[in-house]
Amino acid sequence: MTKSPTDPDDLALVKAWFDALSAQVRAVDYTGARHLFADDLLAFGTFTDFVTGREHAETTQWRKVWPTIEDFRWRLDGVRALVSPDRLFAVGMAVWDSIGHLADGGDFDRRGRATVSFARAAIGAPWVATHTHMSLFRGTPEVSHGNKPETGHNS
């Protein structure tokens, strides 16, 4: 079976999702990020095996990582996507860069990758994440010791 090329509009909306998430992570804006994820999100977790539900992801993942890092950005030019024939489901893959903070005050490159599954109600509508799997590249320290305040909409 040969895969059809991804429609440029679908790929652009996948990239827009990643870009929107990076802005929310940099702003430590949990409320502003919620619309990007399905209420019943299912994810692999760093701190738990499975994370079920957006609220659980926010509590056990986002709030433990976002305030501890700086300058989170996806490499948007490298984003890849696989889109279903009906164009209502997609899988996006991306690599990110960020800065982590060591306990002694030093910084380190905190890079990683993600696979995100998306759904939407209609072609052309924004994608909503239904599953996420994010992981750091090998050799990257697992813990960052930054402590940025929450900004944005403040939840």
Solvent accessible surface area in square Angstrom, and as a share of the most:
residue,aa,sasa,rsa
1,M,242,1.08
2,T,126,0.73
3,K,109,0.46
4,S,82,0.53
5,P,126,0.79
6,T,33,0.19
7,D,45,0.23
8,P,104,0.65
9,D,94,0.49
10,D,1,0.01
11,L,47,0.23
12,A,57,0.44
13,L,48,0.24
14,V,0,0.00
15,K,57,0.24
16,A,51,0.40
17,W,7,0.02
18,F,0,0.00
19,D,67,0.35
20,A,35,0.27
21,L,4,0.02
22,S,2,0.02
23,A,41,0.32
24,Q,35,0.16
25,V,4,0.02
26,R,72,0.26
27,A,38,0.29
28,V,2,0.01
29,D,6,0.03
30,Y,5,0.02
31,T,45,0.26
32,G,8,0.08
33,A,0,0.00
34,R,72,0.26
35,H,123,0.55
36,L,10,0.05
37,F,6,0.02
38,A,18,0.14
39,D,102,0.53
40,D,112,0.58
41,L,2,0.01
42,L,81,0.41
43,A,4,0.03
44,F,90,0.38
45,G,22,0.21
46,T,93,0.54
47,F,105,0.44
48,T,53,0.31
49,D,121,0.63
50,F,119,0.50
51,V,0,0.00
52,T,90,0.52
53,G,14,0.13
54,R,54,0.20
55,E,141,0.63
56,H,70,0.31
57,A,3,0.02
58,E,10,0.04
59,T,78,0.45
60,T,21,0.12
61,Q,27,0.12
62,W,17,0.06
63,R,91,0.33
64,K,103,0.44
65,V,33,0.19
66,W,18,0.06
67,P,20,0.13
68,T,24,0.14
69,I,2,0.01
70,E,60,0.27
71,D,71,0.37
72,F,11,0.05
73,R,117,0.43
74,W,13,0.05
75,R,107,0.39
76,L,55,0.27
77,D,139,0.72
78,G,36,0.35
79,V,3,0.02
80,R,148,0.54
81,A,9,0.07
82,L,83,0.42
83,V,33,0.19
84,S,28,0.18
85,P,139,0.87
86,D,84,0.44
87,R,65,0.24
88,L,61,0.31
89,F,92,0.38
90,A,0,0.00
91,V,36,0.20
92,G,0,0.00
93,M,63,0.28
94,A,5,0.04
95,V,44,0.25
96,W,8,0.03
97,D,45,0.23
98,S,5,0.03
99,I,55,0.28
100,G,0,0.00
101,H,36,0.16
102,L,65,0.32
103,A,86,0.67
104,D,125,0.65
105,G,61,0.58
106,G,29,0.28
107,D,89,0.46
108,F,26,0.11
109,D,79,0.41
110,R,19,0.07
111,R,98,0.36
112,G,0,0.00
113,R,112,0.41
114,A,5,0.04
115,T,53,0.31
116,V,0,0.00
117,S,13,0.09
118,F,0,0.00
119,A,36,0.28
120,R,19,0.07
121,A,101,0.79
122,A,53,0.41
123,I,95,0.48
124,G,50,0.48
125,A,29,0.23
126,P,98,0.61
127,W,5,0.02
128,V,49,0.28
129,A,0,0.00
130,T,42,0.24
131,H,48,0.21
132,T,13,0.07
133,H,81,0.36
134,M,72,0.32
135,S,37,0.24
136,L,42,0.21
137,F,60,0.25
138,R,234,0.85
139,G,83,0.80
140,T,22,0.13
141,P,52,0.33
142,E,143,0.64
143,V,90,0.52
144,S,12,0.08
145,H,98,0.44
146,G,15,0.15
147,N,140,0.72
148,K,42,0.18
149,P,102,0.64
150,E,54,0.24
151,T,60,0.35
152,G,49,0.47
153,H,123,0.55
154,N,94,0.48
155,S,77,0.49
